[in-house]
Amino acid sequence: MKNKQIVLTGGGTAGHVMVNLAIIPILKQAGWSIDYIGSKQGIERELIEQVNDVTYHPISTGKLRRYLSIENIKDPFKVLNGIIQTLSILRKCKPQVIFSKGGFVSVPVLIAARLRGIPAVIHESDITPGLANKIAVPFAKKVLTTFPETLEYLPEEKASWIGAVVRPELFEGDRKSGLRFANLTERKPVIMIMGGSAGAQRINQAVRDQLDQLTQTHQIIHICGKGNLDPTIKKFGYQQFEYVNEELPDLLAATDLVISRAGANAIFEFLALNKPMLLIPLSRQASRGDQILNAEAFEKQGYAHVLFEEDLSADHFLEKVNDLIESADEMKENMANYKRQDATECVIEEIYKLAD
């Protein structure tokens, strides 16, 4: 295929970008020209603009809310403007195919792709499709899923289960480098605590309330989100970061146990790395409940324990951490039986099929 051109899209959270970051090196090596359409101020812009040889195009986009807001009146016009902007971008880029990871920014892109007659493939990470992907599915040729259960919610003729796309660099981390970066030692095991790209105030507070107890037996890597560092805490064996990117593989290699939100991309990465988990999903008040379903599915398989945010207190948090420590070996045995296929290769194959 000559002049291979692709447009990637997806944003709103880091999870909506990570699969794109996993396939970009493969596409670049195969000679594809890559453009990325995202929002003007989303985390996708921050992450993608660091990648060489990928052209980023910001567009106008609304936010798909499930609650009453005056902004809901403005958003259809923002989406319409985003469609018009995307049509112009697609005219110039002339891609053979679009790959979408979801998020509200993908909606105008998928609509514009259909108007231009460009085939699109969507990747859905969660058990149930998000609102953006529900809107975008009719405009796509193919939908790929991480959970097999997701197929129940999608048109049979265009949906396929492929499993989780995991960034290959996560398998290349070095434990000693991670410990050195976090100023930790080999003498105690390490718990990594992360609340997603935006952080999680209640998780952060529970960790800090129980820091004396936690650091008696473990060292802590705390990825607490932008603006959530606490400079008053100076404790050996506790290291906090707002956000980690390049050093994440090394930090994960240094990690023995994980406490995390339950975004699908993240938890499947922990599963691939055999990291026992305590999952604290976003509540239904703060989300559509997708993380709850993800967490419950992992708990059912024996890969994780779950602590619902409604039940999160300092004492209950410590109790669940102790349960995780006691169950870690059993979880690793369960994880060893997980049958993982090369989902990244499946994505690339689908892109080539649609581009032909």
Secondary structure as UniProt FT lines:
FT   STRAND          5..9
FT   HELIX           15..29
FT   TURN            30..31
FT   STRAND          33..39
FT   HELIX           43..48
FT   TURN            49..50
FT   TURN            52..53
FT   STRAND          54..59
FT   HELIX           71..93
FT   STRAND          97..100
FT   TURN            104..105
FT   HELIX           106..116
FT   STRAND          120..124
FT   HELIX           131..136
FT   HELIX           137..139
FT   STRAND          142..145
FT   HELIX           148..153
FT   HELIX           156..158
FT   STRAND          159..161
FT   HELIX           168..172
FT   HELIX           175..181
FT   TURN            182..183
FT   STRAND          190..194
FT   TURN            197..198
FT   HELIX           201..209
FT   HELIX           211..217
FT   STRAND          219..223
FT   TURN            226..227
FT   TURN            231..232
FT   TURN            236..237
FT   STRAND          238..241
FT   TURN            246..247
FT   HELIX           248..253
FT   STRAND          257..260
FT   HELIX           264..272
FT   TURN            273..274
FT   STRAND          277..279
FT   TURN            284..286
FT   HELIX           290..300
FT   TURN            301..302
FT   STRAND          304..306
FT   HELIX           309..311
FT   HELIX           314..336
FT   HELIX           343..355
//
